[in-house]
Amino acid sequence: MTHIDIAGLEVGQEIGSRDFLLTRDSLVKYAAASGDFNPIHYRDDFAKSVGLDGVLAHGMLTMAVAVNVAIDWVGDPGKVIDYGVRFTKPVYVDASVGAVVRVVGKIGLIDPEANTVRVDLTATFDDNAVLGKAQAVVRL
């Protein structure tokens, strides 16, 4: 397990980044795990019939992969004590190449008394932010 000295942290400090490849297989697996079988997540024809550009990733899947940057940094998923996002743009998952979501984590707030850190996460796809106000609070 990673030991992080809260005294050595600074607001704005980058804590890590990671690229996540989402494929149509990822969507099928997530649908099975979540029970969300909405056809916008697997049928191009249906997605286009409701005004979308194509099949899109589940918002909760995008949210789930993004928090992994904070988890990797703190070393234990149980140390994430709060997490929330706003969904700002869809992640379209091409049938051939998938979609790469890039996530960067930075220190947003340090609370030495509570021994917690807020990690601000930036998640982008095709140079567009797909999550807004993505923040994970971790207890060190």
C-alpha positions as CSV (number, residue, x, y, z in Angstrom):
1,M,0.0,0.0,0.0
2,T,1.2,3.5,-0.9
3,H,2.0,5.8,2.0
4,I,1.4,9.5,1.1
5,D,2.7,12.3,3.3
6,I,-0.1,14.9,3.3
7,A,2.5,17.6,4.3
8,G,4.3,17.1,1.0
9,L,1.3,17.7,-1.2
10,E,0.3,21.0,-3.0
11,V,-2.9,22.1,-4.5
12,G,-2.6,21.8,-8.3
13,Q,0.0,19.0,-8.1
14,E,-0.7,16.3,-10.7
15,I,-1.1,12.9,-9.1
16,G,-1.3,10.8,-12.2
17,S,-2.8,10.2,-15.6
18,R,-4.0,7.3,-17.6
19,D,-5.6,6.4,-20.9
20,F,-8.5,4.0,-20.9
21,L,-9.5,2.2,-24.1
22,L,-13.2,1.5,-24.2
23,T,-14.4,-1.0,-26.8
24,R,-17.7,-2.5,-27.8
25,D,-16.7,-5.5,-25.7
26,S,-16.2,-3.1,-22.7
27,L,-19.8,-1.9,-23.2
28,V,-21.2,-5.5,-23.4
29,K,-19.3,-6.4,-20.2
30,Y,-20.5,-3.3,-18.4
31,A,-24.1,-3.9,-19.6
32,A,-24.0,-7.4,-18.2
33,A,-22.6,-6.2,-14.8
34,S,-25.0,-3.2,-14.5
35,G,-28.1,-4.6,-16.2
36,D,-28.2,-1.5,-18.4
37,F,-29.0,-3.0,-21.8
38,N,-30.2,0.3,-23.5
39,P,-29.7,-0.2,-27.2
40,I,-27.9,3.1,-27.5
41,H,-24.9,1.3,-26.0
42,Y,-24.7,-1.5,-28.6
43,R,-26.8,-0.7,-31.7
44,D,-25.6,2.0,-34.1
45,D,-28.9,2.0,-36.0
46,F,-30.9,2.6,-32.8
47,A,-28.5,5.2,-31.5
48,K,-28.8,7.2,-34.7
49,S,-32.6,6.8,-34.8
50,V,-32.7,8.8,-31.5
51,G,-30.4,11.5,-32.7
52,L,-27.0,10.3,-31.5
53,D,-23.9,10.1,-33.7
54,G,-23.5,6.4,-32.8
55,V,-23.1,4.0,-29.9
56,L,-22.0,5.6,-26.7
57,A,-20.4,4.4,-23.5
58,H,-22.5,4.2,-20.4
59,G,-22.0,7.4,-18.4
60,M,-21.5,5.3,-15.3
61,L,-18.8,3.3,-17.0
62,T,-16.9,6.5,-17.9
63,M,-17.3,7.7,-14.3
64,A,-16.0,4.3,-13.1
65,V,-12.9,4.3,-15.2
66,A,-12.0,7.9,-14.3
67,V,-11.9,7.3,-10.6
68,N,-9.1,4.7,-11.1
69,V,-6.6,7.5,-11.4
70,A,-7.3,8.5,-7.8
71,I,-7.4,4.8,-6.7
72,D,-4.1,4.1,-8.3
73,W,-2.6,7.1,-6.5
74,V,-3.9,6.3,-3.0
75,G,-3.4,2.5,-3.5
76,D,-6.7,1.3,-2.0
77,P,-10.3,1.8,-3.4
78,G,-11.6,1.7,0.1
79,K,-9.9,5.1,0.8
80,V,-12.2,6.8,-1.7
81,I,-14.8,8.2,0.7
82,D,-16.7,10.5,-1.7
83,Y,-17.0,10.7,-5.5
84,G,-19.2,12.6,-7.9
85,V,-19.2,13.9,-11.4
86,R,-21.4,15.7,-13.9
87,F,-21.8,14.2,-17.3
88,T,-21.0,16.8,-19.9
89,K,-20.5,15.0,-23.3
90,P,-21.0,11.5,-24.5
91,V,-18.1,9.1,-25.3
92,Y,-18.8,7.6,-28.8
93,V,-17.3,4.1,-29.1
94,D,-16.4,3.2,-32.6
95,A,-16.9,-0.4,-33.6
96,S,-13.4,-0.8,-35.0
97,V,-11.1,1.4,-32.9
98,G,-13.1,1.9,-29.7
99,A,-12.6,5.2,-27.8
100,V,-9.8,6.4,-25.6
101,V,-10.7,8.4,-22.5
102,R,-7.8,10.3,-21.0
103,V,-7.9,11.0,-17.3
104,V,-5.6,13.4,-15.4
105,G,-5.8,13.8,-11.6
106,K,-4.7,16.8,-9.7
107,I,-4.9,17.8,-6.0
108,G,-7.8,20.2,-5.6
109,L,-8.0,20.5,-1.9
110,I,-6.1,19.4,1.1
111,D,-7.6,19.0,4.6
112,P,-4.8,18.1,7.0
113,E,-7.2,17.9,10.0
114,A,-9.4,15.3,8.4
115,N,-6.4,13.7,6.6
116,T,-8.2,13.9,3.3
117,V,-7.4,15.1,-0.2
118,R,-9.8,16.1,-2.9
119,V,-8.6,14.8,-6.3
120,D,-9.9,16.7,-9.3
121,L,-10.2,14.5,-12.3
122,T,-10.2,15.7,-15.9
123,A,-11.6,13.2,-18.4
124,T,-11.4,13.9,-22.1
125,F,-12.4,12.1,-25.3
126,D,-11.5,13.6,-28.7
127,D,-10.1,16.7,-26.8
128,N,-13.5,17.3,-25.2
129,A,-14.3,17.2,-21.5
130,V,-16.7,14.3,-20.9
131,L,-17.0,14.7,-17.2
132,G,-17.4,18.0,-15.3
133,K,-16.7,18.6,-11.6
134,A,-15.3,15.1,-11.3
135,Q,-14.0,15.0,-7.7
136,A,-12.9,12.1,-5.5
137,V,-12.2,12.6,-1.8
138,V,-9.6,10.2,-0.5
139,R,-8.7,9.6,3.1
140,L,-4.9,9.2,3.6
